[in-house]
Each structure stands twice: as C-alpha cells, then as structure tokens.
Amino acid sequence: MLGPEMRSTGEVMGIDFDLGMAMAKAQRAAGTPLPVEGRIFITVADQDKPQAVELARGLSRMGFHLLATAGTAAALQDVGIEVEEVKRISEGSPHMLDYINESQVGLIINTPAGSGANSDGARIRRQAAQRGVSIITTMQGALAALEGIKALQKDDMGVRSLQDYYV
C-alpha cells in the first residue's frame, strides 16, 4: 500500500456547487466513472463496518446489487441489507477477480486492514486499476461516492466555466 504522500500519480479536479456532483466529475476525469446501476463490491476493515452499513443501505436503496466478502456480508446481513457473498481469492472461483475480469462490477470499495503485497485487497486493487474499474479505499471517499451516485441518478453532469463559480 502506498503512504499518503504517494497515493496519487496524477491529479484531477471536479468542481460543482454540489459535493456529490463534484466527486462524480472527479471520478470521470480520472477515467473511472461512478456507476449509476449494476453491482458494487464492498469489503471493509472491521473498524469501517458501522459506516459501511450506512453506505450499503444507501446503495441498496438506489437499486444496486451488492457483493461482499464473508465478514462484510455478515455485518450487512445482520442489519437486514441484501448482499451476495463472494469468495475470497484463496477460496477458489468465482471470486472477486472473476467479477472484475468479466466486467460484472462497476465500483469497488475496499478499505485495507493491513499490509502485504499478496493480500486479496492488493490483488483486487491492482486488477481494478488494470481494468478501469473505479476503486475507493477510504470510507470518507466511499461516502462521497455515494453522494456522487445520488447526484448522477437525479441530474445530468453539466459543464460550467470557473467564472460561473467565482463571480
């Protein structure tokens, strides 16, 4: 995993009066647009599970089909959120890399719980980057993406000049 000073190899900007639409614009500019339908994979560290419930509830209400690894799936199912459990890579196919390779997932939310180049999370993040699937690795980013998806579902992405924002 990269440290905070090395998380980006380039920068993009999304600007809008609405935070969600600004996030959606930034994701699109980065080449990994937020989905407005389909499947979303969620696998989060234990300390992120309470916020993941809020996130998953919102995504489910917007019509997304949720996928999750066993621990995250159990946390979501315990509060009544419908989610499909996906095997870890070491458990054999079909696992998350299969979904990514077959373009069956539009967004991945993966908050890492440790380090290690051979972890499932690292392999998922690498494959997502290679396939152009949007991946978010913090709960703050995931909640902003939720707002972005809401904005995209209700409004078209408009273009304005900087003067429109600052005059």
CYANA upper distance limits for C-alpha pairs under 8 A (distance plus 0.5 A):
  1 MET  CA    115 SER  CA      6.90
  1 MET  CA    116 GLY  CA      8.09
  1 MET  CA    117 ALA  CA      8.14
  1 MET  CA    122 ALA  CA      8.03
  2 LEU  CA      6 MET  CA      6.01
  2 LEU  CA      7 ARG  CA      6.01
  3 GLY  CA      7 ARG  CA      6.73
 11 GLU  CA     30 ALA  CA      8.31
 12 VAL  CA     26 ALA  CA      6.47
 12 VAL  CA     29 ALA  CA      6.63
 12 VAL  CA     30 ALA  CA      6.60
 13 MET  CA     25 LYS  CA      8.00
 13 MET  CA     26 ALA  CA      5.63
 13 MET  CA     29 ALA  CA      7.76
 14 GLY  CA     21 MET  CA      8.37
 14 GLY  CA     22 ALA  CA      5.05
 14 GLY  CA     23 MET  CA      6.59
 14 GLY  CA     24 ALA  CA      7.81
 14 GLY  CA     25 LYS  CA      5.19
 14 GLY  CA     26 ALA  CA      4.60
 14 GLY  CA     27 GLN  CA      8.33
 14 GLY  CA     29 ALA  CA      7.99
 15 ILE  CA     21 MET  CA      8.23
 15 ILE  CA     22 ALA  CA      5.16
 15 ILE  CA     23 MET  CA      8.41
 15 ILE  CA     25 LYS  CA      7.64
 15 ILE  CA     26 ALA  CA      8.24
 16 ASP  CA     21 MET  CA      6.63
 16 ASP  CA     22 ALA  CA      5.34
 16 ASP  CA    165 TYR  CA      8.34
 17 PHE  CA     21 MET  CA      8.35
 17 PHE  CA     22 ALA  CA      8.01
 17 PHE  CA    165 TYR  CA      8.19
 18 ASP  CA     22 ALA  CA      6.74
 19 LEU  CA     23 MET  CA      6.71
 19 LEU  CA    144 ALA  CA      7.94
 19 LEU  CA    147 GLU  CA      7.73
 19 LEU  CA    148 GLY  CA      7.82
 20 GLY  CA     24 ALA  CA      6.74
 20 GLY  CA    144 ALA  CA      6.65
 20 GLY  CA    145 ALA  CA      7.32
 20 GLY  CA    146 LEU  CA      7.96
 20 GLY  CA    147 GLU  CA      4.76
 20 GLY  CA    148 GLY  CA      4.12
 20 GLY  CA    149 ILE  CA      7.63
 20 GLY  CA    150 LYS  CA      7.68
 20 GLY  CA    151 ALA  CA      6.19
 21 MET  CA     25 LYS  CA      6.59
 21 MET  CA    147 GLU  CA      8.01
 21 MET  CA    148 GLY  CA      5.61
 21 MET  CA    151 ALA  CA      5.99
 21 MET  CA    152 LEU  CA      7.37
 21 MET  CA    157 MET  CA      7.70
 22 ALA  CA     26 ALA  CA      6.69
 22 ALA  CA    148 GLY  CA      7.77
 23 MET  CA     27 GLN  CA      6.70
 23 MET  CA    144 ALA  CA      7.06
 23 MET  CA    145 ALA  CA      6.90
 23 MET  CA    147 GLU  CA      8.38
 23 MET  CA    148 GLY  CA      5.99
 24 ALA  CA     28 ARG  CA      6.69
 24 ALA  CA     33 PRO  CA      7.35
 24 ALA  CA     34 LEU  CA      6.73
 24 ALA  CA    145 ALA  CA      7.54
 24 ALA  CA    148 GLY  CA      5.32
 24 ALA  CA    149 ILE  CA      7.51
 24 ALA  CA    151 ALA  CA      8.40
 24 ALA  CA    152 LEU  CA      7.78
 25 LYS  CA     29 ALA  CA      6.59
 25 LYS  CA     33 PRO  CA      8.42
 25 LYS  CA    157 MET  CA      7.98
 26 ALA  CA     30 ALA  CA      6.69
 27 GLN  CA     31 GLY  CA      7.01
 27 GLN  CA     32 THR  CA      5.94
 27 GLN  CA     33 PRO  CA      5.51
 27 GLN  CA     34 LEU  CA      6.99
 27 GLN  CA    134 SER  CA      8.17
 28 ARG  CA     32 THR  CA      5.97
 28 ARG  CA     33 PRO  CA      4.65
 28 ARG  CA     34 LEU  CA      7.60
 29 ALA  CA     33 PRO  CA      8.20
 31 GLY  CA    132 GLY  CA      7.56
 32 THR  CA    132 GLY  CA      6.30
 32 THR  CA    133 VAL  CA      6.37
 32 THR  CA    134 SER  CA      5.21
 33 PRO  CA    134 SER  CA      7.03
 34 LEU  CA    106 GLY  CA      7.80
 34 LEU  CA    107 LEU  CA      7.36
 34 LEU  CA    134 SER  CA      7.22
 34 LEU  CA    145 ALA  CA      7.81
 34 LEU  CA    148 GLY  CA      7.95
 34 LEU  CA    149 ILE  CA      6.93
 35 PRO  CA    106 GLY  CA      6.13
 35 PRO  CA    107 LEU  CA      7.29
 35 PRO  CA    149 ILE  CA      7.36
 36 VAL  CA    149 ILE  CA      6.50
 36 VAL  CA    152 LEU  CA      7.30
 36 VAL  CA    153 GLN  CA      6.61
 37 GLU  CA     63 GLY  CA      7.35
 37 GLU  CA     64 PHE  CA      6.26
 37 GLU  CA    106 GLY  CA      8.49
 38 GLY  CA     63 GLY  CA      8.42
 38 GLY  CA     64 PHE  CA      5.95
 38 GLY  CA     65 HIS  CA      6.57
 38 GLY  CA    104 GLN  CA      8.39
 38 GLY  CA    105 VAL  CA      7.41
 38 GLY  CA    106 GLY  CA      7.05
 39 ARG  CA     64 PHE  CA      6.23
 39 ARG  CA     65 HIS  CA      5.18
 39 ARG  CA     66 LEU  CA      6.22
 39 ARG  CA     67 LEU  CA      7.47
 39 ARG  CA    104 GLN  CA      7.29
 39 ARG  CA    105 VAL  CA      5.36
 39 ARG  CA    106 GLY  CA      6.36
 39 ARG  CA    107 LEU  CA      7.73
 40 ILE  CA     64 PHE  CA      7.26
 40 ILE  CA     65 HIS  CA      6.87
 40 ILE  CA     66 LEU  CA      5.62
 40 ILE  CA     67 LEU  CA      6.53
 40 ILE  CA    105 VAL  CA      6.21
 40 ILE  CA    106 GLY  CA      6.38
 40 ILE  CA    107 LEU  CA      5.47
 40 ILE  CA    108 ILE  CA      6.43
 40 ILE  CA    109 ILE  CA      8.24
 41 PHE  CA     66 LEU  CA      6.46
 41 PHE  CA     67 LEU  CA      5.03
 41 PHE  CA     68 ALA  CA      6.05
 41 PHE  CA    105 VAL  CA      7.38
 41 PHE  CA    107 LEU  CA      6.88
 41 PHE  CA    108 ILE  CA      5.31
 41 PHE  CA    109 ILE  CA      6.65
 42 ILE  CA     66 LEU  CA      7.76
 42 ILE  CA     67 LEU  CA      6.66
 42 ILE  CA     68 ALA  CA      5.43
 42 ILE  CA     69 THR  CA      7.92
 42 ILE  CA     72 THR  CA      7.73
 42 ILE  CA    108 ILE  CA      6.55
 42 ILE  CA    109 ILE  CA      5.29
 42 ILE  CA    110 ASN  CA      6.61
 43 THR  CA     68 ALA  CA      6.07
 43 THR  CA     69 THR  CA      6.36
 43 THR  CA     71 GLY  CA      8.50
 43 THR  CA     72 THR  CA      6.23
 43 THR  CA    109 ILE  CA      6.74
 43 THR  CA    110 ASN  CA      5.50
 43 THR  CA    111 THR  CA      7.25
 44 VAL  CA     48 ASP  CA      6.45
 44 VAL  CA     49 LYS  CA      6.87
 44 VAL  CA     52 ALA  CA      7.81
 44 VAL  CA     72 THR  CA      6.88
 44 VAL  CA    109 ILE  CA      7.83
 44 VAL  CA    110 ASN  CA      5.98
 44 VAL  CA    111 THR  CA      5.24
 44 VAL  CA    112 PRO  CA      7.26
 44 VAL  CA    113 ALA  CA      8.12
 45 ALA  CA     49 LYS  CA      7.18
 45 ALA  CA    111 THR  CA      6.28
 45 ALA  CA    112 PRO  CA      6.60
 45 ALA  CA    113 ALA  CA      5.51
 46 ASP  CA    113 ALA  CA      8.27
 48 ASP  CA     52 ALA  CA      6.56
 48 ASP  CA    111 THR  CA      8.15
 48 ASP  CA    139 MET  CA      7.40
 49 LYS  CA     53 VAL  CA      6.77
 49 LYS  CA     72 THR  CA      7.44
 49 LYS  CA     75 ALA  CA      7.41
 50 PRO  CA     54 GLU  CA      7.56
 51 GLN  CA     55 LEU  CA      6.83
 51 GLN  CA    139 MET  CA      7.59
 52 ALA  CA     56 ALA  CA      6.38
 52 ALA  CA     76 LEU  CA      8.47
 52 ALA  CA    139 MET  CA      7.94
 53 VAL  CA     57 ARG  CA      6.49
 53 VAL  CA     75 ALA  CA      8.04
 53 VAL  CA     76 LEU  CA      6.42
 53 VAL  CA     79 VAL  CA      8.35
 54 GLU  CA     58 GLY  CA      6.86
 55 LEU  CA     59 LEU  CA      6.79
 55 LEU  CA    142 ALA  CA      7.94
 55 LEU  CA    143 LEU  CA      6.82
 55 LEU  CA    146 LEU  CA      7.45
 56 ALA  CA     60 SER  CA      6.42
 56 ALA  CA     66 LEU  CA      8.05
 56 ALA  CA     76 LEU  CA      7.97
 56 ALA  CA     81 ILE  CA      7.87
 57 ARG  CA     61 ARG  CA      6.70
 57 ARG  CA     81 ILE  CA      7.02
 58 GLY  CA     62 MET  CA      6.92
 58 GLY  CA    146 LEU  CA      7.80
 59 LEU  CA     63 GLY  CA      7.15
 59 LEU  CA     64 PHE  CA      6.16
 59 LEU  CA     66 LEU  CA      8.42
 59 LEU  CA    146 LEU  CA      7.51
 60 SER  CA     64 PHE  CA      5.66
 60 SER  CA     65 HIS  CA      7.25
 60 SER  CA     66 LEU  CA      7.61
 60 SER  CA     81 ILE  CA      8.01
 60 SER  CA     82 GLU  CA      8.18
 62 MET  CA    150 LYS  CA      8.28
 65 HIS  CA     83 VAL  CA      7.58
 65 HIS  CA     84 GLU  CA      8.39
 66 LEU  CA     82 GLU  CA      7.76
 66 LEU  CA     83 VAL  CA      5.42
 66 LEU  CA     84 GLU  CA      6.66
 67 LEU  CA     73 ALA  CA      8.08
 67 LEU  CA     83 VAL  CA      6.08
 67 LEU  CA     84 GLU  CA      5.25
 67 LEU  CA     85 GLU  CA      6.33
 67 LEU  CA     86 VAL  CA      6.79
 68 ALA  CA     72 THR  CA      6.32
 68 ALA  CA     73 ALA  CA      5.57
 68 ALA  CA     83 VAL  CA      7.27
 68 ALA  CA     84 GLU  CA      6.83
 68 ALA  CA     85 GLU  CA      5.63
 68 ALA  CA     86 VAL  CA      6.14
 69 THR  CA     73 ALA  CA      6.25
 69 THR  CA     85 GLU  CA      6.04
 69 THR  CA     86 VAL  CA      5.62
 69 THR  CA     87 LYS  CA      6.67
 69 THR  CA     88 ARG  CA      7.02
 70 ALA  CA     74 ALA  CA      6.53
 70 ALA  CA     85 GLU  CA      6.44
 70 ALA  CA     86 VAL  CA      7.54
 70 ALA  CA     87 LYS  CA      7.83
 71 GLY  CA     75 ALA  CA      6.90
 72 THR  CA     76 LEU  CA      6.78
 73 ALA  CA     77 GLN  CA      6.48
 73 ALA  CA     83 VAL  CA      6.70
 73 ALA  CA     84 GLU  CA      7.70
 73 ALA  CA     85 GLU  CA      6.36
 74 ALA  CA     78 ASP  CA      6.45
 75 ALA  CA     79 VAL  CA      7.53
 76 LEU  CA     80 GLY  CA      7.12
 76 LEU  CA     81 ILE  CA      5.76
 76 LEU  CA     82 GLU  CA      7.88
 76 LEU  CA     83 VAL  CA      7.68
 77 GLN  CA     81 ILE  CA      5.52
 77 GLN  CA     82 GLU  CA      6.69
 77 GLN  CA     83 VAL  CA      7.34
 86 VAL  CA     94 PRO  CA      7.93
 86 VAL  CA     95 HIS  CA      6.29
 86 VAL  CA     96 MET  CA      7.11
 87 LYS  CA     91 GLU  CA      6.32
 87 LYS  CA     92 GLY  CA      7.47
 87 LYS  CA     93 SER  CA      7.74
 87 LYS  CA     94 PRO  CA      7.24
 87 LYS  CA     95 HIS  CA      5.36
 87 LYS  CA     96 MET  CA      7.61
 88 ARG  CA     92 GLY  CA      7.73
 88 ARG  CA     95 HIS  CA      6.37
 88 ARG  CA     96 MET  CA      7.62
 88 ARG  CA    120 ASP  CA      7.55
 89 ILE  CA     93 SER  CA      7.73
 89 ILE  CA     95 HIS  CA      5.97
 89 ILE  CA     96 MET  CA      7.38
 89 ILE  CA     97 LEU  CA      7.83
 89 ILE  CA    120 ASP  CA      6.78
 91 GLU  CA     95 HIS  CA      8.19
 93 SER  CA     98 ASP  CA      7.62
 94 PRO  CA     98 ASP  CA      6.45
 94 PRO  CA     99 TYR  CA      8.12
 95 HIS  CA     99 TYR  CA      7.33
 96 MET  CA    100 ILE  CA      6.82
 96 MET  CA    124 ILE  CA      7.67
 97 LEU  CA    101 ASN  CA      6.50
 97 LEU  CA    124 ILE  CA      6.83
 97 LEU  CA    127 GLN  CA      7.52
 98 ASP  CA    102 GLU  CA      6.61
 99 TYR  CA    103 SER  CA      6.70
 99 TYR  CA    104 GLN  CA      5.50
 99 TYR  CA    105 VAL  CA      6.62
100 ILE  CA    104 GLN  CA      6.51
100 ILE  CA    105 VAL  CA      6.44
100 ILE  CA    127 GLN  CA      7.69
100 ILE  CA    128 ALA  CA      7.12
100 ILE  CA    131 ARG  CA      7.81
100 ILE  CA    133 VAL  CA      8.12
101 ASN  CA    127 GLN  CA      8.37
101 ASN  CA    131 ARG  CA      7.79
105 VAL  CA    133 VAL  CA      8.13
106 GLY  CA    133 VAL  CA      6.61
106 GLY  CA    134 SER  CA      7.30
107 LEU  CA    133 VAL  CA      6.65
107 LEU  CA    134 SER  CA      5.52
107 LEU  CA    135 ILE  CA      6.35
107 LEU  CA    136 ILE  CA      8.42
108 ILE  CA    128 ALA  CA      8.42
108 ILE  CA    133 VAL  CA      7.91
108 ILE  CA    134 SER  CA      6.77
108 ILE  CA    135 ILE  CA      5.09
108 ILE  CA    136 ILE  CA      6.78
109 ILE  CA    135 ILE  CA      6.29
109 ILE  CA    136 ILE  CA      5.40
109 ILE  CA    137 THR  CA      6.49
109 ILE  CA    138 THR  CA      8.24
109 ILE  CA    142 ALA  CA      7.12
110 ASN  CA    121 GLY  CA      7.37
110 ASN  CA    125 ARG  CA      8.48
110 ASN  CA    135 ILE  CA      7.71
110 ASN  CA    136 ILE  CA      6.74
110 ASN  CA    137 THR  CA      5.49
110 ASN  CA    138 THR  CA      7.88
111 THR  CA    136 ILE  CA      8.11
111 THR  CA    137 THR  CA      5.09
111 THR  CA    138 THR  CA      5.96
111 THR  CA    139 MET  CA      7.59
112 PRO  CA    121 GLY  CA      7.07
112 PRO  CA    137 THR  CA      7.43
115 SER  CA    119 SER  CA      7.99
116 GLY  CA    122 ALA  CA      7.98
117 ALA  CA    122 ALA  CA      6.42
117 ALA  CA    123 ARG  CA      8.24
118 ASN  CA    122 ALA  CA      7.07
118 ASN  CA    123 ARG  CA      7.43
119 SER  CA    123 ARG  CA      7.03
120 ASP  CA    124 ILE  CA      6.57
121 GLY  CA    125 ARG  CA      6.57
122 ALA  CA    126 ARG  CA      6.63
123 ARG  CA    127 GLN  CA      6.62
124 ILE  CA    128 ALA  CA      6.52
125 ARG  CA    129 ALA  CA      6.68
125 ARG  CA    135 ILE  CA      7.46
126 ARG  CA    130 GLN  CA      6.80
127 GLN  CA    131 ARG  CA      6.65
128 ALA  CA    132 GLY  CA      6.41
128 ALA  CA    133 VAL  CA      5.35
128 ALA  CA    134 SER  CA      7.41
128 ALA  CA    135 ILE  CA      7.24
129 ALA  CA    133 VAL  CA      6.73
129 ALA  CA    134 SER  CA      8.06
129 ALA  CA    135 ILE  CA      8.21
136 ILE  CA    141 GLY  CA      6.74
136 ILE  CA    142 ALA  CA      6.56
137 THR  CA    141 GLY  CA      7.64
137 THR  CA    142 ALA  CA      8.03
138 THR  CA    142 ALA  CA      6.70
139 MET  CA    143 LEU  CA      6.56
140 GLN  CA    144 ALA  CA      6.77
141 GLY  CA    145 ALA  CA      6.58
142 ALA  CA    146 LEU  CA      6.74
143 LEU  CA    147 GLU  CA      7.02
144 ALA  CA    148 GLY  CA      6.72
145 ALA  CA    149 ILE  CA      6.59
146 LEU  CA    150 LYS  CA      6.77
147 GLU  CA    151 ALA  CA      6.69
148 GLY  CA    152 LEU  CA      6.70
149 ILE  CA    153 GLN  CA      6.61
150 LYS  CA    154 LYS  CA      6.95
151 ALA  CA    155 ASP  CA      6.39
152 LEU  CA    156 ASP  CA      6.72
152 LEU  CA    157 MET  CA      7.39
160 ARG  CA    164 ASP  CA      6.69
160 ARG  CA    165 TYR  CA      8.41
161 SER  CA    165 TYR  CA      7.82
162 LEU  CA    166 TYR  CA      6.95
163 GLN  CA    167 VAL  CA      5.90
